[in-house]
Amino acid sequence: MARKSVIPFGPQHPVLPEPLHLRLVLEDERVVEALPSIGYIHRGLEKLAEQKDYIQDAFLVERTCGICSFIHALTYCQGIEALLKLEVPPRARYLRTVWSEMHRVHSHLLWLGLLADAFGFENLFMQAWRAREEVVDLMEVTAGARIMLGMCCVGGVRRDLTDEQLAAVLKSMDKLNRQFDDLIPVILKDYSVQQRLRGVGRISRETAYERGAVGPVARASGVARDFRETGYAAYGELGFVPVVETEGDCYARMEVRLAELYQCLHLVRAAVRKMPSGPISVTPKGNPDGEYVSRTEQPRGEVVYYLKGNGGKNLDRLRIRTPTFANIAPLLAMLPGCELADVPVIVLSIDPCISCTER
C-alpha cells in the first residue's frame, strides 16, 4: 500500500533560485498533487507607479524583472503612446526590436544554465553563461548597461546606434551563431539531458490551451501562439514565424528555447540590415487619458499591461500580468505523476520568475 505524505518545496531550495512554494502530496516518491503558495516577495511596484508620473514609470517598470527589463519598458511605453496617440519613428521601432531580441538571447541562455545546474550538468551551465556574456557585453556597448538599459522611453528610444555599433552587433551575432553551432547539437544529443528531460512534465496541447499557457510552454505543446506575430515594433517587417514543438515535455520546452536562440540572431541581423534612417523619438504632448491594454512577447511568454489615465501626469492604475503567473496553472498539470527528483527540473522548465509575478 502506497504511503501518502505532504512535503514543502520552497520557497528556499538549493536548486530553485525563485521563491516559489509548493505543497507536494506524495505517494511514496511519486507526486499526486501540487498546491501553490505565492506572495513571498510582494514589492508594491504597481502602487508605486501611481505615485510617479508617467515618464518616470518607464524606468520603474524595467525593475519589474531584471531578465526581460527592456521588454517591460517597451510594453509600458507602447501603452502610453497609444493613449497619447503618438506615432513612434520607424528607426526607433527597429532599435526597440534589436534590444528586445538581445534580452531574449540573454534570458534563454541564463535559463539554460540554471536548468543544467538543476540536474547536475555543471559544464553546460558554464558554457551557456559564457555565451551569455557575449550578449550582455554587447548591450553594454550599445546602451551603456548590461541589464537595465534605460533606453526605451515614451515616444521612442533614448540613444541611437552609429554605423560602427551596428557593425559590432552583426559581428557579435556571427560569433554567437558559431558558439551555438558548437553547443546546441551537443545539448540535444546528450544522454544525460535526454534521460532527465524526455517524457518528463508532459502537458498536452488541449491542457496547455485550456490552462492558458503562454510562451515556450505553450509552443512546446503545439499551441502556435506568439504575440510577435501581431507585428508590434518592427516584427511585422522581419518575416517572423513562431517556433513550435508538439511533445509538450521538458525536452520540447528546451528545444523551443534553443531554436529561438537562432531565431533571435536572425531577427537582430534582419533589423540591423533593414534599419531605416531618421529620428529616434518624438516628444510626448499632453497626458494619458483613458484605458489601454498593451501586450508584447517576453522570453517567458505574453505580458499584459493595463493602463488607466485620468488626463493628469500620474496614472490611476497600472496592472501587470506576467507570463509566469499564466504558466503556474499549466505547471500544476505537469507535476502529478512525476517523481519527486523531477520536480525542480519541471518547475525550471517553465522558466519561472516570481519577482515579476508578484511585483
N, C-alpha and C positions, 0 to 999 in steps of 0.2 A: 504494500500500500504506500502510495507516494506521501511524503511528509510535506505539509504546507508551512511556509514561513513568509514573513514580510520583512524586507530589509531596506534601509535607506540608501539611495545612490545620490551622492552630492549633498549639499551644494559645494562641498570641498572634496575634490577627488584627485589623486595623483596623476591621472591621465587627462581628465577633462578640465580645461582652463576656464570654462564658463560655469558660473554658479547656478546651475540648474539642479533642482531637487526632484527626484523621482522616488515614489514608494513602489517597490517591486514586489509583487506577490509571486512566490516561487513554489513549484512542486519539485522537490529535490533541487536539481541545478537548472531547471527549465522555467522560464518566465511565463506566467499565465495571465498576468495583468500588470499594467503600469499606470500609476496615478501621479500626475504632475503637480508641482507646487512651485510657483514663481512669485517674484516680488521681493527678492532679497537685496536688490541694488537700485531701487527706485530713486531717481535723481531729480525729478521735478523740472525737466527741461521744457516741457510744454507750458507749464505755468510761467517759467522764466521768459519764454518767448513772448508772452503777453505784456511783460514789463519793459522789454526792449522795443525800439522802433523797428520797422520792417527792413531797414537797411542793415542794422546790427544783427538781425536774426539770421542773415545769410552766413555769418561767422559762427553763430551759436549752433545752428543745425549741423554744421560739419562735425561738431563734438558729439553728436548722437552716436557715431560709430567711427573708430579710427581706421577701420579696414576699407570702408567704402565712403569715406568722408566727402570726397568731391561730388559723388552722385547724390548724396543727401542735399548738398548745396544746390546742385543743378535742379533737382526736383522742386525744391522750395522756390528758387528763382523763376522757374517756368510758371509756377502757380501765380506768383506776384505779377509777373509780366502779362499773364492772361487777364488778371484783374485790372491792370493799368492799360491794357491794350497796346503793349509795347511790341514792336517788331524788331527782333534781335538780328544784327547784321550777319550775313552768311559766313564770314570768316570766324566770327565768334562761335557759331554753331559747330563749325568744323573743329575748332580748338577744344570746345567742350567735349566733343566725341573722342578726340585724341587722349585727353586726360582721363576721361571715363574708362576707356579701354585699358589704359595703363593701370588704373586702380583694379580693374578686373583681373589682369595678369597677376598683380601683386597679391590679391586676395586668394586666387586659386592656388598659387604656389605656397602661400602661407598655410592654407588648408591642407594641401598635400603633405607638407612636412609634419603637421600635427597628426594627421591620420597615420602616417608611417610610424610616428612615435608611439601611437596608441597600441600598435601590435608589435612593437619592438624592432622595427626596421630603421635603426639609427642612421645608417649610411644614406638611405633615401631621404631621411629628414634633413641631413646636412646638404645633400645635393640640391634638393628643392629650394632650400633657403639661400644657397649660394646663387642659384639662378635668380631668385627674387631680389637679391642685392643689385643686380643689373638694372632692374626697372625702377627701384626706389632711388638709385643714384641718378637715373635719367629724369625722374620727377624733380630731383633737387637741381639738376642742370637747367631744366625748363621753367620751373616755378619757384625755386629758391627754398623749397622744403621737401622733406622726404615723404611725409604722410599727410599732414594738414596743410593743404596747398593755399587756401585762401584766395584762389584765382577766380572763382565763379561769383559774379555779382549781378544784381538786378540790372538788366539791360545788356549783358554780355559777359566779357571776361576782363580781368584787370591788367593782363600783360600779354603782349604779342610775342610771337616767336620769330626770330630772324631766320634768314635762309640757312645760316650756319647751324643754328639749333635744329631746324627741321632736318638737315642732313645728318646731324648727330642722332636724331630719333630713328631715321631709317637705318643707320649703321647699327644702333642698338637692337632694332628688330631683327636684323640679319644675324647678329650674334646670339640672340635668344633663340632664334629658329634652329641654329646649329646645336645649341645646348639641348633643346627639346628633342631634336633628332637622335641625340646620343642617349637621352634619359628616358623618354616616354616608351619606346618599344621595349626596353628592359623592364620597366614597371609592369606593362600589360602582360608580359610573358612570364614574369617571375612566379615561381612555385608558391612561395610564402604568401605573396599578395593574393593569388588565386584561391589558396586554401582558406584564407581569412575573410575574403570578400564575396566570392561567388556563392550565390544562393542564400546569403545572409541578409536579413532585414528586407525580404522581398515584399513589395506592395504592388497590387495590380493597377492597371490603367483606370478601371472603374473606381476603385477605392481612392486612388490619388485624386481623381477628378471630384468625387463626392466630398472628400475631406478638404478640398481647397488647396492642394499642394501647389507650390509655385517654384519657379527657377529650375535648377538642375534636378531637384527631387521630382518635379512633375515631368520634366522632359525625359528623365531616365525610365519612366514608366509609360512612355509613349504619348504623353499629353504635349502636343506641339504648341506650347504657349510661351511666347517670349515678347515682352512689351516693346522691344526694339523694332518689331515688325510694324508698329504704327508709324515709324519714321520720324520720331522726335529728334531734336538736334539735327545731325546730318545723316542718320541711319537710313533714311528713305532714299538717299542718293548713292549708297555704297553697296547695293546688292546684297543686303543682309538676309540670311536664311538660318533659322534656328537649328541647333544640334539636337537630335532626338535618338534615344535608345529605347528598347522595349522590355528588357528583362526585369527592371524595377528593383534590382538588388543593390547592395553596396558597391559591387563592381561596376554596375551600369552607371551609378551616380559618379563614380570616379572617371569612367570613360567619357561621360558628357563634359566634365570639367577639363579633362586633358585635351579633348577635341576643341573646346572653347579657347584654350590657350593659343592654338594655331589660328583660330578664327579671329582672336583679338589682334594678333600680329597682322593679319590680312586687313582688318578694318583700319588699323593705325596707318599702315602703308597707303591704303587707298585714300584715306582722309588727307594725308600729307601731300600725296601726288595731285589730288584734286583741289587742294587748298586755294580758295578764292582770295583775291586781294581786297583791300578796303578797310573800313574802320572795325574795331573790335568791341565797341559798346555804343549804346545810346543813353542819354541822360534821362532817368525817370522823372516824370512830371505828375504832380498830384499824389494822392494817397489811395491805397487799395480800398475798394468798396464793393461789397457783395461776397458771394461764396464761390469757391472753386475747388475741384478735386484734381490734383496733379499726380501723375503716375509715371514712373520710369522703371527700368530693369536694373537692379543691383546684381552683384555677383551671386547673391543667395536667392534672388528672385524679385518679383514685383514689389515695389514700395509705393505706398499711397499716402499723400499729404492732403489733408483737408484744411483749407484756409478760409477764414471769415474776417473780412474787413468792415470797418464802420465809417470809412471816409477820413479817419484820423491816421496818425503815424503808427499807432500801435494796433496790432490785430486783436480782435475779440476772442479768437480761438485758433489754435494750431493743434491739429491732431495728426499723429503719425502711426500708420500701421505698417510694421516692418515684416519682411519675408520670414524671419524666424518664427514670429508669432503664428503666421499662416501655416508653417510646417510642423508645429507641435502636434496638431491633431493627426496628420499623417504619421508622425513618429510613433504615436501611441498605437497605431495599427501595425507598425513594423515589429514592435518588441515582443508581443505574445508569441510563444513558440520557440524563441531563441534560447541559446544557452546564456548563463549569467556572464561568462567570459566575453561574449559578443556584444554585451550592452554598450561599453564605451565606443566600440567601432561603429555600431549602428547610430548612436547619438551623434558622433562626429560626422557621419555620412550626410547629415542634413546641413552641416556647416553652421552650427548654432552660434548666435551672438546674443546673449541675454542682456548685455549692456544696452543695445539699441532696442531690444524688445521692451524693456522696462523704462528706458529713457530717464 
